[in-house]
Amino acid sequence: MSDDPVLQPVKIGTRTAQNRFVINAMECCDADDEGNPTEKTFARYRKLFEGGAGVVDLEAITVQWESRSRRNQLSVMPRNQKALAKFTSDLRKVNDKTLFVWQLTHSGELSHQDFSHRVCVKPMPGFGGDLIDEDYIDKTIEQFITSAKIAHDCGADGIDFKNCHGYLDSQILRPYNDRKWKYGGSWANRTRFTYAIYEGIAKAINDPNFIVGSKVSIWEGFPGGQGSAGPDSPVMDLTESLDLVKGMEQRGAKFIIVSAGSPSITLALSQPDKSVPDDCYLHFTFQKLVRDALKPETVVIGSAYSVLNDGHNGLQARNRDENTLWYWANRNIRDHVTDMVAIGRQSLADGELPRKFAEGRGKEIKWCTACDHCIEFLIRQQPVGCATHDKGFAQALLAIRKAEGELKAKRT
């Protein structure tokens, strides 16, 4: 085996990941009408399991159905348990070494009004929705705990409780949530939802081999967002964000996936694009701050590596061979900036990247170009894939654009 840090195993709680690659949770809009995995869903994850990453994070899977962001979103409710158990069992047959965690979510103000109920913690310009009360949040806590139990019973290795990218827990945690209620105003109130879910999962499952963690937006990058100095301040203040991850650790978190931004508001921050690739350095900074704040045994997973590809990324003042995903993944692990690296868009371009690296086949990797056509599919509520490297998705994108153009022409 190569002695590169990114190919070394790492302990996450009592479990062991075979390498330091994590497949980020990537919503792909191909579940059935009840939120069950389809053949398309299985085909995507089969490729990821064949790719040999240390951890695969199942895309944002909703703990309820009434308020969701994607029409064909995966769901983890009692009605889905049989289908999810088979899905997990079938993937284990492909590769039983990759750890499988599920990202549990509730969309809140990001729920799509065309087919679900948009709700909010405090109305925000451009978003809003029906204001939720304390009883609603109390019931939502129970939904998260129930969904975690389903994940456990279906054979998942753990869950990623989503605390990022503008979804419900982000909405509650933000300084913007200065509303006077049980879950708003003071930091103690704004963390109540998060900590109640951690404590409830630990009590309900009580399995030391079931690993629990969260993906966290350390800084959302807009006034009042996570990591800002106040409810209307654009100034970065990471005091609360770092206190949050320490509070999660105290309540049993075995890993933290470090992210930033809110894609509906600050998309380029959440996933640096080819026009502003330099934001990856900001992510590295956040990763280092979280790594320094936590105990050595708590695993820190860094994001924002896809934009680096094989050095064709637009970053200046660097030699290309010291400007690649491979270079920064190894360096950041070696320098204790992060313990693992997560790839999102790159996993759509080529989910076999971990295996190809391990087998010395790096030249065969199909690299993400950060074109963000995959995001276009997601916004359009269509099945998501890589239109750069997959001819089927390239044709699908052209057809979608053509149909939309024809519709606009008829309207005018």
N, C-alpha and C positions, 0 to 999 in steps of 0.2 A: 504493500500500500504506500502511496505517496505520503511524505511527511508534511504536506501542506496543511495548515491548521483547519481549513474548511472541510477537509475530508476526514477529520478525526471524530470519533464518537464523543458524545457528551451526555451526562446524566441530567434528566429533567424529573425532579422528584425521585421516585423509585424506578423510573423507566429510563431506558437508554436509547437515544437517537443515534443511528449508525453514522451520521455525518452532520455537518453544521448547516445544511440547506433546509429551508422551510418554504413550502409552497403557500403563499399568501392566500387568504380567502378572496376569491374572485367570483362575484355574482355573474351568472351566465344565462338566466332566463329560459331554462329549458325543462322545468318541472312540469308535471301535469296539472290539471285544473284543481286538484286538491293538495298540491304541494309535494307530491311524491316524486322520487327520482324516476326519470324515463330512461330509455335506451341511450338517448343522446347524453344524458347526465352520466350514466355508467361508462360510456365510451370515453368521455373526457377524463374521468377519474382513473379509469384503467390505465390510460397513457401516463398519468402522473405517478401512479403506483409503480408502473413499469420503469419510470424514470429514476427511481431509487432515492428520492429525497429523504432526509431524516425524519421530517414531519410534513404531513399534509393537513392544512387547515380547511375544513369544509366551509364553502362560501356562506355568507350571512344567511342563516336559516331562521326563519321567523318563529317566535314562540306562540304566536297567535295569528289569525288569518284576517281579522277585521281591518287592521291598519298595517299595510305593507307597502313597500316601495316598488315592487316588481309584480306584474300580473302573474307570471309563471315563476314565482319564487318558491324555493324549497321551504317546507314547513316541518316543525318538530312538535307535533301534538299527538295525543293518544291515537287518533285515527291514522296517523302516519307510521306508527311503530312497526307494524309488520313489514311494510315496504322498506323502511330504513334498516331494519335488522337484516333483511335479505341483501340489500345494497352493501352493507358493511361486510357481511359474510363473504359475498362474492369478491369484494376487493381484497380481503384477506387471502383468498385463494391466488390472487395475482401476485401479492407480495405481503408476507406476514411480518416483515421487519420494520416497515415504515410506520411510525406512530400517526394515529388518526385522531385529530381533535376537531370539534365542531364549533363554529362561531355562532353563538346565540344572539339574536337581535330583536329589537322592536323599533319600527321606523319613526314613530311619533310624528313630528311636523314634516318629515320627508315622505310620509305616506302619500300615495298617488291618488288624487281625488277622482280620477276617472273610474276607478274600480274598488276603492277602499275608503275608509274613514280617516281623514286627516285630523290629528289631535295635537295639542301643544301644551307646553309647560308655561310659556308666556309668549304672546303673539310677537312675532318678529317680522319686520317688513319683507314682503316677498314670500313669506311662508304662512305662519299663523295656523288656523284650524280651531276646532272646538277645544276650549280650555278644560283640562282634566283636573280632577280633584284628588284628595288624599285616598279615598276609597279605591279609585281607579288604579293608583300606584300600588296600593297594598295588594290588589288582585294581580297586578302585573308581576310583582315579586314572586307570588306563588306560581305564576305561569313559567317564569324563568327556572324556578326550582324543579317544577314538574318536567320541564323540557330537559334539564340536566339529568334527571333520573332516567328519562327515556333514552338519552344518549348513552348513559352508563349501561342500561339494560340491553341496548342494541349492540354493545361491544365496542363503542368508541373508547379511546384511551384517555379522553378528557374533553374539556370544553374551553373555549375562548369566549369569555363574556365580553361582548363588544362595548367598549367605552371610548369610541372614536368616531370621526368622520361625520359628525352632526346627527347621529341617531339618538334615540331617546335618552340614553344615559349621558351623552354629551350635553344634551339640552338641559338636563337637571344639574349637571356639574358646573356649567358656565357661570361666571360672575353675573352674566346677563339675567340669570334667574334670581332676581332680587325680590321676587314676589313673597309676601308674608304668608307662608304656609309651612306645613311640616317638612316639606322637601325643598324649601327655598330660603334665600336670604343668607344666613350664616353658613360658614364652611361645614360645620357639624351637620346642619340640615341638608345641605347639598350632597354630602357624601352618604347620607342615611340609606338611600336606595341601593347604592353600590355595595355597601358593607352588609346590608341585610341579605342581599342575594348571596354573597360569599358565605356568610354565616349559615344561611338556610341550606345551601348546597352541602356544606360540610356536615351538617347535622343529618340531612336526609339521606345522604349516600354513605358516608362513613367508610370509605374505601381508600386506604393510603396509596393504592396503585392508580387511582383515578386522578389525573393531573388537571388542575384548574388554573387558569391565568386569564389575562385580558390584553386586548390590543387597545392602546391609549393614544389619543391625539395630545401630545405634550403642549402644543401651541396651535390653535386653529387659525390664527393670522387675521382676525378681524375684531373690531371693538366688542368687548364683552364675551368673546369666545374663550374656550379653555386656554389657560395659560396667559390670560391678560390681567392687567392690574386692577380692573374694576368693571362694573356693569356697562360702562360706555367708553372704556379706555382701549385704545389700540396698542398701548405699551405692553411689551412682553414682560411678564412676571411669572416665573416658573415655580414659585413657592408652593402653590396649591398642587400643581401637577406632580411635583416630586413628593409631596406629602401623601398624595393619593396612591402612588405606586408603593410607598412604604406601608401605607395602611392596608393595601391589598396583600402585601407580603405577610404582614402580621396576621392576616386572616386566612392564610393558606395558599396564596398564589405561588406557583412554582415557576411561572414564566411571565414575562411582560414583553409584548410586541410593541416596539416604539414606533409611533407614526406621528403625523402632523397634518394640519389642515382639515378642511371640511369640503369634500369634492363639489358640493352644490354651491359653495361660496368661494373657496380658495383652492380650485382644482390643481393648479400647477404646484402648489405647496404640498398637497397630499401625495402627488406622484409627479416628481420633477419631469418636465417635458423637454423636448429637444431645443425649444427656444430659450428656456431658462434652466439648463441642466445644473447650474451651480447650487440650486437648492439642495442637492444631495449632501453638500458639505454641512448645511444647517441640520439635516437629519443626523449626520455623524455626530454633531455636537450634542444633540438631544440624547442620542444613544449613550454617549460617554457620561453625561450627567446622570442618567438613570442607572447606568452600570456602577457609578461611584456611590449612588445613594442606597443601593441594595446589598444584601449579603452575597458573598461569592457563590453560594449554592443556588441562588435564584437566577434563572437563565434569562438573559436579555437578548431579544431578537430584534435586529435592525431591519428597517425597510428602506426603500428608495435606491435600490441597487440596479433595477432593470435599465435605467437610462444610461448606465455606464457601458453596457454591451462589451464589444471587443476594442473599445477605444475610439470608435467613430461617434463621439458624443458632443462635440462642440465645446468641451471644457478647455480653457486656455491655460498657458503657462505650465504645461505638463508634457513630458514625453509620452507618446501614445502607449508604450508598453508599461508605463506606470500610471495608467489612467483607465484601466479596464475593470470590469466586474471582478474578475479573478484576482487582480492585484489588490483592490480595495477590500474585498472580502477577507483575503488572507491577512492583510496588514491590520485591519481593524480588529480581527480576532486576536492576532498576535499582540497588539497594543492594548488589549482589554478595553476597547471602545464598545464592543459587542461580543456576544458569545456565539450567536448564529446569525445568518443572513436570510432574509425572506425575499423571494422573487414573486412578483405578481404578473405584470404584463409579459415578462420574459417566459413565464410558465405557459402562457397561451401561445407564444411564438415557438417554444420548444421545451416541453415538459421533461424531456430526457436530459436536460443540461447536467444534473448531478451525475448521472451514470456516465455520460460522455466524458466529463472531466475525470472521473475516477478511472476510466479505461484509457485515458490518454488520447481521447478523440475530440479534443477541443475544437479542432478545425472543422468538424462536421456540424457544429452547433448553428442552428438558425437563430440569428440574433434579433431581438426586439429593436426596432428603429424608433420607438417612442412616437409613432405616427398618431397613436390614439384613436385609430379606427375602431378598436375594441370598445372604447368608451362611447363612440357613436352608436354602436349596436345597443349598448346598455341603455343609453338615453332614449332610444327609439323602442325600447321594450322588446327587442328581438334577441334570439339566441346569439350568444357572444362567442367570437373566435378571432383568429388572426387573419385579417384580410391581406396581409403581406406575404405570408408563407403558405396559406391554405387556399387553393384555387376555388373551392366551394364557397368559402366565406367572401372571397373577392367578388365572385359573381353575385352573391346574395346582397352585398353592399351596393353594387351597381344597380341591381334590380330595385332595391329599396329607394335609392336616390331617383331613379327614373320614374317610379310610380309616384313619388312625392312631387316631382317636377310636373308630371302630367296633371296631378290633382290641383296644383297651384295654377296651372294654365287654364283649367276649366273654371276655376273660381274668378279669374280675371277676364 
